[in-house]
Amino acid sequence: MVQTSSGVDSRPLLDAIPPAAAGVYAHNAEFATAFDESTEQSASISPTKAALYSLLLPGLGDYKLNNKGRATAFFAAEGLIWVSYGVFQVQGHQREDDYQELAVQFAGVSRTGHSDDFYARVREFDNSDQYEADVKNTGREDLFNPNDLESINPDALEAYFVENRVSDFEAWKWQSLEKRVQYSETRSASKTSYRRADYMLAAAVANRLVSAVVAYTAAHNVEPQKVGYHLDFSPAARGVDVSFALTRNF
């Protein structure tokens, strides 16, 4: 504890004190604030708040705790994650447009914007006739025992074929194997980009959880220390004694 005491001629100060407060005139004030051993790493929020801040924005909890270096690392990671997410999404859309245009130009598909299942069929078969032949064979195998012809129900098989066939407006025929391979590779690249975008979403969640745990632990490990002051004004023969005390708990 550091304490200073001094006698000063403070008659003007005494004149300013109300007469009703005759005798000993004293004013005491105390305050306390929590901080770490280093003023650059002070903490004034609870572990729960630090974790919630970090769940909202990774690194924000550490920033509130004045752990600026670690906060910057989490901020940078968060920014990189979302930039990567945006890049992968754009790549996925561009490559999706590219493979759909390839189907229109080199396979005779009527338009873009078909279902994903349709584009998967276009990838697997040279033309729609091959696909429909496969549908018939698959229907026989899935619905009936191919070794027992009597088990085949023509009506059920026809219904299966109608449900899975290609409409007259969706027929296709690849001009060459090379173009079909190009289509397949472009479609795979699009799927990869979308998948990587999903990974970035998972990384964003992980970044928040890690940041929250780190901030919670950092705030929890801070031992609050008390700093206060005590200020007295007391009448003396020469005027007023001023006593000032600064305290800190270790």
TITORSE-656523 format. One line per 5 residues: for each residue x, y, z of N, C-alpha, C. Coordinates in nm, 4 decimals. Layout:
X,Y,Z,X,Y,Z,X,Y,Z | ... .
END
This chain:
0.0845,-0.1192,0.0000,0.0000,0.0000,0.0000,0.0871,0.1227,0.0000 | 0.0558,0.2199,-0.0826,0.1259,0.3480,-0.0884,0.0344,0.4524,-0.0297 | 0.0851,0.5339,0.0642,0.0011,0.6334,0.1306,0.0754,0.7644,0.1362 | 0.0073,0.8721,0.1080,0.0647,1.0051,0.1203,-0.0239,1.0880,0.2104 | 0.0382,1.1695,0.2948,-0.0378,1.2557,0.3844,0.0319,1.3892,0.3894 .
-0.0392,1.4943,0.3772,0.0229,1.6264,0.3773,-0.0700,1.7273,0.4405 | -0.0117,1.8279,0.5097,-0.0889,1.9370,0.5664,-0.0793,2.0565,0.4763 | -0.1882,2.1096,0.4360,-0.1891,2.2234,0.3466,-0.2820,2.3307,0.4034 | -0.2538,2.4549,0.3710,-0.3388,2.5655,0.4137,-0.4586,2.5719,0.3215 | -0.5707,2.5216,0.3712,-0.6875,2.5073,0.2850,-0.8074,2.5797,0.3432 .
-0.7843,2.7023,0.3972,-0.8976,2.7770,0.4521,-1.0068,2.8008,0.3485 | -0.9694,2.8302,0.2225,-1.0781,2.8426,0.1228,-1.1603,2.7166,0.1087 | -1.0940,2.6019,0.1227,-1.1664,2.4745,0.1142,-1.2606,2.4602,0.2312 | -1.2126,2.5007,0.3537,-1.2986,2.4923,0.4715,-1.4197,2.5843,0.4578 | -1.3967,2.7037,0.4018,-1.5081,2.7960,0.3833,-1.6142,2.7386,0.2919 .
-1.5725,2.6502,0.2022,-1.6675,2.5936,0.1075,-1.7461,2.4783,0.1660 | -1.7019,2.4235,0.2807,-1.7706,2.3096,0.3423,-1.8903,2.3604,0.4209 | -2.0079,2.3038,0.4062,-2.1277,2.3513,0.4772,-2.1079,2.3475,0.6267 | -2.1601,2.4462,0.6998,-2.1469,2.4498,0.8464,-2.2065,2.3281,0.9128 | -2.3093,2.2685,0.8564,-2.3735,2.1523,0.9177,-2.2803,2.0348,0.9269 .
-2.1728,2.0409,0.8527,-2.0790,1.9289,0.8543,-1.9601,1.9615,0.9421 | -1.9843,2.0281,1.0572,-1.8771,2.0653,1.1470,-1.8170,1.9413,1.2095 | -1.6927,1.9568,1.2596,-1.6230,1.8447,1.3214,-1.5209,1.7908,1.2266 | -1.5312,1.6600,1.2064,-1.4376,1.5938,1.1161,-1.4998,1.5897,0.9787 | -1.4292,1.6476,0.8830,-1.4777,1.6483,0.7458,-1.3997,1.5423,0.6685 .
-1.4685,1.4436,0.6211,-1.3996,1.3338,0.5520,-1.4810,1.2923,0.4306 | -1.4075,1.2640,0.3293,-1.4715,1.2118,0.2079,-1.3954,1.0869,0.1665 | -1.4629,0.9775,0.1622,-1.4002,0.8504,0.1258,-1.4561,0.8035,-0.0076 | -1.3701,0.7584,-0.0934,-1.4134,0.7044,-0.2229,-1.3303,0.5825,-0.2551 | -1.3938,0.4804,-0.3012,-1.3241,0.3585,-0.3384,-1.3777,0.3092,-0.4709 .
-1.2911,0.2537,-0.5493,-1.3364,0.1904,-0.6719,-1.2523,0.0665,-0.6944 | -1.3050,-0.0239,-0.7721,-1.2331,-0.1485,-0.8027,-1.2533,-0.1838,-0.9478 | -1.1487,-0.2348,-1.0052,-1.1583,-0.2809,-1.1439,-1.0736,-0.4049,-1.1601 | -1.1187,-0.4960,-1.2460,-1.0461,-0.6207,-1.2668,-0.9528,-0.6062,-1.3842 | -0.8291,-0.6510,-1.3676,-0.7369,-0.6493,-1.4791,-0.6318,-0.7570,-1.4609 .
-0.5625,-0.7938,-1.5668,-0.4597,-0.8965,-1.5645,-0.3308,-0.8342,-1.5148 | -0.2221,-0.9138,-1.5071,-0.0953,-0.8636,-1.4594,-0.0403,-0.7575,-1.5518 | -0.0695,-0.7660,-1.6793,-0.0255,-0.6669,-1.7771,-0.1434,-0.5811,-1.8161 | -0.1240,-0.4490,-1.8166,-0.2347,-0.3620,-1.8532,-0.2746,-0.3813,-1.9973 | -0.1858,-0.4372,-2.0800,-0.2186,-0.4624,-2.2193,-0.3007,-0.5892,-2.2359 .
-0.3134,-0.6670,-2.1290,-0.3912,-0.7902,-2.1343,-0.4956,-0.7894,-2.0236 | -0.5633,-0.6770,-2.0071,-0.6625,-0.6639,-1.9028,-0.7899,-0.7359,-1.9427 | -0.8649,-0.7808,-1.8424,-0.9900,-0.8519,-1.8665,-1.0981,-0.7899,-1.7807 | -1.2104,-0.7568,-1.8399,-1.3197,-0.6980,-1.7637,-1.4522,-0.7638,-1.7975 | -1.4494,-0.8813,-1.8635,-1.5722,-0.9519,-1.8966,-1.5648,-1.0932,-1.8399 .
-1.6803,-1.1507,-1.8188,-1.6866,-1.2847,-1.7619,-1.6514,-1.3888,-1.8668 | -1.6145,-1.5093,-1.8249,-1.5864,-1.6164,-1.9216,-1.7043,-1.6452,-2.0142 | -1.8264,-1.6392,-1.9596,-1.9442,-1.6657,-2.0429,-1.9602,-1.5604,-2.1522 | -1.9416,-1.4340,-2.1153,-1.9506,-1.3282,-2.2151,-1.8406,-1.3411,-2.3201 | -1.7208,-1.3763,-2.2756,-1.6099,-1.3926,-2.3689,-1.6406,-1.5023,-2.4702 .
-1.7002,-1.6120,-2.4214,-1.7356,-1.7219,-2.5118,-1.8461,-1.6808,-2.6080 | -1.9461,-1.6079,-2.5583,-2.0565,-1.5643,-2.6447,-2.0081,-1.4674,-2.7521 | -1.9200,-1.3771,-2.7145,-1.8628,-1.2856,-2.8133,-1.7917,-1.3631,-2.9236 | -1.7184,-1.4657,-2.8847,-1.6426,-1.5434,-2.9823,-1.7316,-1.6307,-3.0686 | -1.8447,-1.6736,-3.0151,-1.9405,-1.7469,-3.0980,-2.0028,-1.6548,-3.2020 .
-2.0220,-1.5287,-3.1643,-2.0759,-1.4318,-3.2583,-1.9736,-1.3991,-3.3666 | -1.8508,-1.3744,-3.3254,-1.7416,-1.3446,-3.4187,-1.6135,-1.3995,-3.3598 | -1.5559,-1.5024,-3.4200,-1.4320,-1.5605,-3.3667,-1.3244,-1.4542,-3.3459 | -1.2687,-1.4523,-3.2252,-1.1664,-1.3548,-3.1913,-1.2192,-1.2363,-3.1133 | -1.3514,-1.2136,-3.1174,-1.4075,-1.0972,-3.0492,-1.3931,-1.1102,-2.8979 .
-1.4088,-1.2304,-2.8464,-1.3901,-1.2513,-2.7035,-1.2482,-1.2183,-2.6602 | -1.1504,-1.2649,-2.7375,-1.0111,-1.2332,-2.7068,-0.9842,-1.0833,-2.7210 | -1.0489,-1.0209,-2.8194,-1.0321,-0.8762,-2.8373,-1.0842,-0.8022,-2.7145 | -1.1990,-0.8463,-2.6611,-1.2528,-0.7838,-2.5405,-1.1617,-0.8060,-2.4204 | -1.0869,-0.9162,-2.4237,-0.9919,-0.9451,-2.3165,-0.8568,-0.8789,-2.3403 .
-0.8479,-0.8042,-2.4504,-0.7241,-0.7358,-2.4895,-0.6116,-0.8317,-2.5259 | -0.6483,-0.9529,-2.5668,-0.5511,-1.0443,-2.6257,-0.5491,-1.0187,-2.7765 | -0.4896,-0.9065,-2.8133,-0.5020,-0.8573,-2.9505,-0.4379,-0.9508,-3.0534 | -0.3243,-1.0098,-3.0174,-0.2572,-1.0976,-3.1130,-0.3405,-1.2187,-3.1487 | -0.3955,-1.2839,-3.0464,-0.4781,-1.4018,-3.0714,-0.6077,-1.3634,-3.1414 .
-0.6643,-1.2485,-3.1044,-0.7857,-1.2020,-3.1704,-0.7621,-1.1795,-3.3188 | -0.6478,-1.1210,-3.3518,-0.6147,-1.0971,-3.4925,-0.6052,-1.2275,-3.5704 | -0.5488,-1.3304,-3.5073,-0.5373,-1.4606,-3.5736,-0.6740,-1.5190,-3.6050 | -0.7669,-1.5094,-3.5090,-0.9017,-1.5607,-3.5328,-0.9761,-1.4767,-3.6365 | -0.9575,-1.3441,-3.6315,-1.0197,-1.2578,-3.7315,-0.9718,-1.2944,-3.8718 .
-0.8406,-1.3144,-3.8830,-0.7834,-1.3477,-4.0137,-0.8353,-1.4813,-4.0635 | -0.8434,-1.5791,-3.9731,-0.8940,-1.7108,-4.0123,-1.0393,-1.7019,-4.0581 | -1.1190,-1.6229,-3.9867,-1.2599,-1.6073,-4.0239,-1.2736,-1.5413,-4.1609 | -1.1940,-1.4381,-4.1821,-1.1988,-1.3728,-4.3124,-1.1589,-1.4652,-4.4247 | -1.0522,-1.5430,-4.4030,-1.0061,-1.6370,-4.5048,-1.1111,-1.7433,-4.5343 .
-1.1782,-1.7896,-4.4300,-1.2821,-1.8917,-4.4476,-1.3936,-1.8408,-4.5374 | -1.4424,-1.7191,-4.5105,-1.5565,-1.6684,-4.5878,-1.5168,-1.6264,-4.7282 | -1.3941,-1.5779,-4.7447,-1.3470,-1.5488,-4.8802,-1.3387,-1.6784,-4.9605 | -1.2862,-1.7837,-4.8971,-1.2764,-1.9133,-4.9651,-1.4140,-1.9680,-4.9984 | -1.5076,-1.9529,-4.9048,-1.6445,-1.9990,-4.9303,-1.7025,-1.9299,-5.0533 .
-1.6855,-1.7980,-5.0605,-1.7367,-1.7244,-5.1752,-1.6717,-1.7668,-5.3056 | -1.5398,-1.7878,-5.3022,-1.4677,-1.8305,-5.4227,-1.5168,-1.9659,-5.4702 | -1.5335,-2.0601,-5.3775,-1.5770,-2.1944,-5.4156,-1.7207,-2.1939,-5.4676 | -1.8054,-2.1105,-5.4087,-1.9426,-2.1000,-5.4577,-1.9460,-2.0455,-5.6009 | -1.8668,-1.9418,-5.6251,-1.8610,-1.8845,-5.7598,-1.8067,-1.9865,-5.8591 .
-1.7009,-2.0574,-5.8196,-1.6459,-2.1610,-5.9070,-1.7487,-2.2685,-5.9373 | -1.8212,-2.3110,-5.8336,-1.9221,-2.4142,-5.8535,-2.0288,-2.3723,-5.9518 | -2.0780,-2.2481,-5.9374,-2.1819,-2.1982,-6.0289,-2.1280,-2.1845,-6.1712 | -2.0082,-2.1320,-6.1852,-1.9511,-2.1149,-6.3191,-1.9333,-2.2495,-6.3888 | -1.8806,-2.3468,-6.3175,-1.8582,-2.4777,-6.3773,-1.9895,-2.5504,-6.4025 .
-2.0896,-2.5241,-6.3192,-2.2221,-2.5813,-6.3443,-2.2803,-2.5267,-6.4740 | -2.2665,-2.3956,-6.4930,-2.3122,-2.3361,-6.6194,-2.2355,-2.3943,-6.7377 | -2.1053,-2.4177,-6.7171,-2.0218,-2.4691,-6.8264,-2.0650,-2.6096,-6.8690 | -2.0876,-2.6980,-6.7723,-2.1218,-2.8349,-6.8134,-2.2633,-2.8430,-6.8700 | -2.3522,-2.7562,-6.8221,-2.4861,-2.7541,-6.8808,-2.4824,-2.7035,-7.0244 .
-2.3990,-2.6042,-7.0508,-2.3833,-2.5553,-7.1880,-2.3196,-2.6609,-7.2776 | -2.2276,-2.7390,-7.2257,-2.1685,-2.8483,-7.3031,-2.2751,-2.9499,-7.3422 | -2.3670,-2.9780,-7.2493,-2.4751,-3.0732,-7.2790,-2.5650,-3.0208,-7.3901 | -2.5891,-2.8894,-7.3885,-2.6728,-2.8297,-7.4932,-2.6012,-2.8329,-7.6279 | -2.4741,-2.7933,-7.6302,-2.4016,-2.7780,-7.7556,-2.3607,-2.9113,-7.8185 .
-2.3214,-3.0084,-7.7349,-2.2608,-3.1291,-7.7904,-2.3395,-3.2575,-7.7639 | -2.4497,-3.2469,-7.6894,-2.5324,-3.3652,-7.6675,-2.6760,-3.3430,-7.7133 | -2.7076,-3.2230,-7.7543,-2.8418,-3.1965,-7.8050,-2.9467,-3.1810,-7.6986 | -2.9059,-3.1563,-7.5743,-3.0042,-3.1314,-7.4686,-3.0789,-3.0022,-7.5021 | -3.2094,-3.0036,-7.4805,-3.2927,-2.8928,-7.5278,-3.2619,-2.7601,-7.4605 .
-3.2239,-2.7619,-7.3324,-3.2046,-2.6379,-7.2582,-3.1216,-2.6678,-7.1342 | -3.0851,-2.5621,-7.0623,-3.0180,-2.5781,-6.9341,-3.1223,-2.5766,-6.8227 | -3.0775,-2.6052,-6.7010,-3.1677,-2.5961,-6.5864,-3.2430,-2.7224,-6.5540 | -3.2003,-2.8377,-6.6061,-3.2651,-2.9649,-6.5711,-3.2255,-3.0057,-6.4298 | -3.2874,-3.1116,-6.3821,-3.2563,-3.1610,-6.2486,-3.1161,-3.2204,-6.2458 .
-3.0620,-3.2321,-6.1247,-2.9279,-3.2891,-6.1096,-2.9270,-3.4362,-6.1514 | -3.0356,-3.5075,-6.1250,-3.0446,-3.6480,-6.1668,-3.0355,-3.6599,-6.3192 | -3.0990,-3.5676,-6.3887,-3.0936,-3.5715,-6.5343,-2.9497,-3.5554,-6.5839 | -2.8785,-3.4584,-6.5274,-2.7411,-3.4362,-6.5718,-2.6499,-3.5523,-6.5344 | -2.6855,-3.6241,-6.4288,-2.6089,-3.7442,-6.3950,-2.6304,-3.8524,-6.5016 .
-2.7518,-3.8644,-6.5538,-2.7801,-3.9617,-6.6600,-2.7058,-3.9252,-6.7888 | -2.7046,-3.7967,-6.8195,-2.6334,-3.7515,-6.9390,-2.4851,-3.7868,-6.9297 | -2.4337,-3.7858,-6.8108,-2.2927,-3.8193,-6.7905,-2.2670,-3.9684,-6.8086 | -2.3608,-4.0515,-6.7701,-2.3378,-4.1957,-6.7669,-2.3623,-4.2651,-6.9004 | -2.4420,-4.2046,-6.9882,-2.4805,-4.2726,-7.1121,-2.4505,-4.1850,-7.2331 .
-2.4130,-4.2498,-7.3414,-2.3843,-4.1779,-7.4661,-2.5077,-4.1113,-7.5238 | -2.6242,-4.1724,-7.5036,-2.7482,-4.1163,-7.5556,-2.8658,-4.1623,-7.4708 | -2.9777,-4.1019,-7.4927,-3.0968,-4.1319,-7.4129,-3.1521,-4.2706,-7.4427 | -3.1284,-4.3225,-7.5628,-3.1759,-4.4575,-7.5948,-3.1060,-4.5608,-7.5072 | -2.9748,-4.5448,-7.4879,-2.9021,-4.6360,-7.3993,-2.9575,-4.6286,-7.2574 .
-2.9868,-4.5089,-7.2137,-3.0409,-4.4922,-7.0797,-3.1752,-4.5627,-7.0655 | -3.2649,-4.5477,-7.1628,-3.3969,-4.6078,-7.1524,-3.3898,-4.7600,-7.1603 | -3.2954,-4.8105,-7.2373,-3.2754,-4.9558,-7.2397,-3.2308,-5.0045,-7.1027 | -3.1463,-4.9260,-7.0394,-3.1002,-4.9617,-6.9040,-3.2161,-4.9553,-6.8044 | -3.3057,-4.8591,-6.8241,-3.4225,-4.8477,-6.7362,-3.5080,-4.9731,-6.7448 .
-3.5273,-5.0243,-6.8654,-3.6086,-5.1448,-6.8822,-3.5440,-5.2645,-6.8143 | -3.4131,-5.2787,-6.8319,-3.3430,-5.3902,-6.7682,-3.3447,-5.3770,-6.6160 | -3.3233,-5.2572,-6.5721,-3.3230,-5.2339,-6.4272,-3.4608,-5.2598,-6.3693 | -3.5661,-5.2211,-6.4418,-3.7014,-5.2439,-6.3941,-3.7309,-5.3918,-6.3775 | -3.6854,-5.4695,-6.4719,-3.7079,-5.6146,-6.4618,-3.6360,-5.6708,-6.3395 .
-3.5143,-5.6234,-6.3156,-3.4352,-5.6766,-6.2039,-3.4882,-5.6278,-6.0691 | -3.5340,-5.5029,-6.0664,-3.5799,-5.4474,-5.9391,-3.7196,-5.4928,-5.9009 | -3.8062,-5.5118,-6.0010,-3.9460,-5.5424,-5.9715,-3.9764,-5.6913,-5.9691 | -3.9026,-5.7666,-6.0509,-3.9385,-5.9071,-6.0673,-3.8139,-5.9952,-6.0653 | -3.8395,-6.1225,-6.0565,-3.7335,-6.2215,-6.0660,-3.7093,-6.2511,-6.2138 .
-3.5926,-6.2130,-6.2672,-3.5691,-6.2323,-6.4116,-3.5696,-6.3791,-6.4533 | -3.5515,-6.4689,-6.3583,-3.5517,-6.6123,-6.3902,-3.6925,-6.6714,-6.3892 | -3.7857,-6.5939,-6.3468,-3.9244,-6.6403,-6.3426,-4.0088,-6.5460,-6.4282 | -4.0279,-6.5832,-6.5557,-4.1002,-6.4966,-6.6482,-4.2441,-6.4750,-6.6054 | -4.3012,-6.5707,-6.5337,-4.4409,-6.5576,-6.4923,-4.4590,-6.4496,-6.3866 .
-4.3477,-6.4122,-6.3199,-4.3594,-6.3094,-6.2158,-4.3628,-6.1692,-6.2743 | -4.3324,-6.1576,-6.4022,-4.3275,-6.0258,-6.4651,-4.4685,-5.9749,-6.4887 | -4.4948,-5.8574,-6.4382,-4.6237,-5.7915,-6.4573,-4.6038,-5.6788,-6.5583 | -4.6536,-5.6955,-6.6797,-4.6309,-5.5939,-6.7840,-4.6795,-5.4547,-6.7448 | -4.7909,-5.4489,-6.6749,-4.8443,-5.3182,-6.6364,-4.7515,-5.2468,-6.5373 .
-4.6986,-5.3229,-6.4407,-4.6068,-5.2636,-6.3438,-4.4770,-5.2219,-6.4112 | -4.4295,-5.3025,-6.5046,-4.3065,-5.2696,-6.5762,-4.3256,-5.1451,-6.6618 | -4.4412,-5.1343,-6.7253,-4.4695,-5.0164,-6.8072,-4.4766,-4.8904,-6.7204 | -4.5388,-4.9028,-6.6049,-4.5490,-4.7886,-6.5145,-4.4101,-4.7448,-6.4668 | -4.3233,-4.8428,-6.4400,-4.1857,-4.8115,-6.3981,-4.1109,-4.7393,-6.5099 .
-4.1291,-4.7858,-6.6315,-4.0601,-4.7267,-6.7456,-4.1087,-4.5833,-6.7708 | -4.2399,-4.5637,-6.7645,-4.2956,-4.4298,-6.7867,-4.2458,-4.3324,-6.6801 | -4.2337,-4.3818,-6.5588,-4.1895,-4.2959,-6.4488,-4.0437,-4.2541,-6.4651 | -3.9604,-4.3404,-6.5232,-3.8166,-4.3149,-6.5285,-3.7633,-4.2817,-6.6681 | -3.8458,-4.2849,-6.7677,-3.7983,-4.2602,-6.9030,-3.7637,-4.1124,-6.9242 .
-3.7026,-4.0854,-7.0368,-3.6691,-3.9491,-7.0754,-3.7812,-3.8944,-7.1624 | -3.8213,-3.7726,-7.1340,-3.9269,-3.7141,-7.2162,-3.8713,-3.6774,-7.3534 | -3.9616,-3.6530,-7.4481,-3.9202,-3.6192,-7.5841,-3.8396,-3.4894,-7.5897 | -3.8540,-3.4071,-7.4881,-3.7829,-3.2793,-7.4857,-3.6495,-3.2890,-7.4104 | -3.6170,-3.4078,-7.3618,-3.4937,-3.4245,-7.2852,-3.3994,-3.5265,-7.3477 .
-3.4267,-3.5680,-7.4667,-3.3390,-3.6664,-7.5321,-3.2016,-3.6049,-7.5585 | -3.0975,-3.6897,-7.5571,-2.9625,-3.6427,-7.5844,-2.8830,-3.7482,-7.6611 | -2.7788,-3.7020,-7.7257,-2.6865,-3.7904,-7.7953,-2.5534,-3.7174,-7.8106 | -2.4503,-3.7704,-7.7444,-2.3199,-3.7048,-7.7484,-2.2574,-3.7170,-7.8875 | -2.1982,-3.6058,-7.9333,-2.1341,-3.6048,-8.0638,-2.0043,-3.6864,-8.0636 .
-1.9380,-3.6905,-7.9500,-1.8127,-3.7650,-7.9415,-1.7849,-3.8012,-7.7971 | -1.7029,-3.9028,-7.7771,-1.6634,-3.9429,-7.6428,-1.5809,-3.8331,-7.5760 | -1.5021,-3.7637,-7.6557,-1.4188,-3.6567,-7.6016,-1.5032,-3.5498,-7.5330 | -1.6139,-3.5099,-7.5962,-1.7006,-3.4085,-7.5384,-1.7729,-3.4610,-7.4146 | -1.8067,-3.5860,-7.4188,-1.8712,-3.6446,-7.3007,-1.7735,-3.6477,-7.1834 .
-1.6470,-3.6806,-7.2099,-1.5456,-3.6814,-7.1043,-1.5245,-3.5395,-7.0510 | -1.5211,-3.4418,-7.1405,-1.5065,-3.3027,-7.0984,-1.6227,-3.2609,-7.0092 | -1.7419,-3.3001,-7.0495,-1.8612,-3.2724,-6.9694,-1.8481,-3.3361,-6.8316 | -1.8049,-3.4607,-6.8274,-1.7916,-3.5331,-6.7012,-1.6911,-3.4661,-6.6089 | -1.5793,-3.4243,-6.6653,-1.4758,-3.3604,-6.5843,-1.5220,-3.2242,-6.5320 .
-1.5925,-3.1495,-6.6147,-1.6416,-3.0179,-6.5722,-1.7472,-3.0322,-6.4635 | -1.8335,-3.1320,-6.4795,-1.9349,-3.1559,-6.3767,-1.8697,-3.1975,-6.2447 | -1.7682,-3.2823,-6.2517,-1.6964,-3.3239,-6.1305,-1.6294,-3.2047,-6.0634 | -1.5718,-3.1148,-6.1438,-1.5080,-2.9957,-6.0878,-1.6100,-2.9072,-6.0176 | -1.7293,-2.8954,-6.0752,-1.8351,-2.8169,-6.0122,-1.8744,-2.8769,-5.8781 .
-1.8926,-3.0078,-5.8756,-1.9293,-3.0746,-5.7509,-1.8198,-3.0585,-5.6460 | -1.6945,-3.0634,-5.6890,-1.5832,-3.0463,-5.5964,-1.5836,-2.9070,-5.5356 | -1.6104,-2.8056,-5.6179,-1.6152,-2.6682,-5.5678,-1.7268,-2.6510,-5.4652 | -1.8439,-2.7040,-5.4938,-1.9541,-2.6957,-5.3983,-1.9206,-2.7701,-5.2682 | -1.8554,-2.8844,-5.2832,-1.8176,-2.9618,-5.1648,-1.7172,-2.8848,-5.0790 .
-1.6230,-2.8171,-5.1438,-1.5259,-2.7368,-5.0693,-1.5932,-2.6181,-5.0014 | -1.6942,-2.5620,-5.0643,-1.7704,-2.4544,-5.0001,-1.8373,-2.5059,-4.8726 | -1.8896,-2.6282,-4.8788,-1.9489,-2.6883,-4.7588,-1.8435,-2.7082,-4.6505 | -1.7225,-2.7455,-4.6901,-1.6138,-2.7598,-4.5934,-1.5851,-2.6266,-4.5243 | -1.5946,-2.5168,-4.5998,-1.5699,-2.3852,-4.5412,-1.6760,-2.3505,-4.4369 .
-1.8008,-2.3923,-4.4608,-1.9049,-2.3715,-4.3598,-1.8722,-2.4489,-4.2329 | -1.8252,-2.5725,-4.2508,-1.7851,-2.6519,-4.1346,-1.6669,-2.5864,-4.0634 | -1.5738,-2.5295,-4.1407,-1.4585,-2.4620,-4.0814,-1.5017,-2.3379,-4.0036 | -1.6035,-2.2669,-4.0532,-1.6544,-2.1490,-3.9829,-1.7135,-2.1880,-3.8477 | -1.7853,-2.2986,-3.8444,-1.8404,-2.3479,-3.7176,-1.7274,-2.3866,-3.6231 .
-1.6281,-2.4593,-3.6747,-1.5156,-2.5024,-3.5917,-1.4378,-2.3821,-3.5383 | -1.4203,-2.2799,-3.6228,-1.3471,-2.1604,-3.5804,-1.4177,-2.0910,-3.4647 | -1.5500,-2.0892,-3.4687,-1.6255,-2.0284,-3.3594,-1.6135,-2.1091,-3.2301 | -1.6238,-2.2400,-3.2428,-1.6155,-2.3241,-3.1231,-1.4777,-2.3146,-3.0581 | -1.3734,-2.3212,-3.1401,-1.2375,-2.3120,-3.0864,-1.2152,-2.1756,-3.0218 .
-1.2582,-2.0696,-3.0900,-1.2410,-1.9351,-3.0362,-1.3164,-1.9179,-2.9049 | -1.4368,-1.9735,-2.8977,-1.5165,-1.9626,-2.7748,-1.4487,-2.0338,-2.6585 | -1.3969,-2.1531,-2.6846,-1.3291,-2.2285,-2.5789,-1.2045,-2.1548,-2.5326 | -1.1266,-2.1041,-2.6275,-1.0037,-2.0323,-2.5934,-1.0346,-1.9065,-2.5127 | -1.1350,-1.8291,-2.5568,-1.1708,-1.7060,-2.4862,-1.2265,-1.7358,-2.3475 .
-1.3093,-1.8392,-2.3387,-1.3643,-1.8781,-2.2082,-1.2528,-1.9146,-2.1120 | -1.1581,-1.9952,-2.1591,-1.0464,-2.0378,-2.0741,-0.9604,-1.9193,-2.0328 | -0.9341,-1.8284,-2.1286,-0.8511,-1.7127,-2.0979,-0.9167,-1.6235,-1.9934 | -1.0472,-1.5985,-2.0084,-1.1179,-1.5142,-1.9117,-1.1297,-1.5829,-1.7766 | -1.1451,-1.7141,-1.7779,-1.1605,-1.7895,-1.6539,-1.0303,-1.7924,-1.5754 .
-0.9177,-1.7900,-1.6443,-0.7875,-1.7975,-1.5782,-0.7403,-1.6640,-1.5233 | -0.8087,-1.5548,-1.5591,-0.7713,-1.4238,-1.5072,-0.8156,-1.4136,-1.3621 | -0.7244,-1.3764,-1.2729,-0.7575,-1.3579,-1.1322,-0.7786,-1.2089,-1.1078 | -0.9018,-1.1677,-1.0842,-0.9282,-1.0251,-1.0638,-0.8463,-0.9694,-0.9477 | -0.7912,-0.8542,-0.9664,-0.7146,-0.7864,-0.8650,-0.7814,-0.6523,-0.8383 .
-0.7801,-0.6095,-0.7122,-0.8505,-0.4893,-0.6725,-0.7554,-0.3714,-0.6577 | -0.7938,-0.2629,-0.7156,-0.7207,-0.1376,-0.6999,-0.8191,-0.0348,-0.6454 | -0.7785,0.0391,-0.5459,-0.8690,0.1367,-0.4886,-0.7944,0.2571,-0.4325 | -0.8705,0.3584,-0.3997,-0.8097,0.4754,-0.3357,-0.8974,0.5193,-0.2201 | -0.8328,0.5856,-0.1250,-0.9028,0.6359,-0.0061,-0.8571,0.7796,0.0135 .
-0.9491,0.8728,0.0114,-0.9163,1.0136,0.0173,-0.9892,1.0769,0.1341 | -0.9129,1.1371,0.2292,-0.9712,1.1983,0.3490,-0.9365,1.3466,0.3551 | -1.0337,1.4223,0.3990,-1.0118,1.5639,0.4318,-1.0464,1.5795,0.5801 | -0.9479,1.6166,0.6634,-0.9719,1.6318,0.8075,-0.9231,1.7694,0.8536 | -1.0012,1.8340,0.9383,-0.9578,1.9664,0.9879,-0.8332,1.9555,1.0739 .
-0.7462,2.0531,1.0648,-0.6239,2.0577,1.1449,-0.6012,2.2005,1.1892 | -0.4995,2.2167,1.2753,-0.4746,2.3503,1.3300,-0.4424,2.4492,1.2202 | -0.3705,2.4069,1.1182,-0.3310,2.4964,1.0109,-0.4295,2.4990,0.8959 | -0.5240,2.4142,0.8996,-0.6190,2.4092,0.7889,-0.6814,2.2722,0.7753 | -0.6397,2.1976,0.6748,-0.6949,2.0649,0.6476,-0.5815,1.9701,0.6156 .
-0.5870,1.8515,0.6782,-0.4947,1.7443,0.6415,-0.5590,1.6621,0.5298 | -0.4830,1.6428,0.4270,-0.5294,1.5615,0.3156,-0.4569,1.4292,0.3203 | -0.5335,1.3197,0.3256,-0.4751,1.1842,0.3286,-0.5217,1.1059,0.2062 | -0.4268,1.0534,0.1344,-0.4584,0.9765,0.0131,-0.3891,0.8422,0.0200 | -0.4648,0.7363,0.0021,-0.4087,0.6014,0.0087,-0.4463,0.5263,-0.1187 .
-0.3470,0.4607,-0.1800,-0.3685,0.3762,-0.2981,-0.3444,0.2323,-0.2580 | -0.4401,0.1443,-0.2812,-0.4286,0.0053,-0.2396,-0.4416,-0.0882,-0.3580 | -0.3762,-0.2027,-0.3489,-0.3863,-0.3068,-0.4501,-0.3751,-0.4415,-0.3816 | -0.4704,-0.5298,-0.4105,-0.4674,-0.6644,-0.3536,-0.3959,-0.7607,-0.4467 | -0.3057,-0.8370,-0.3939,-0.2308,-0.9362,-0.4724,-0.2777,-1.0764,-0.4376 .
END
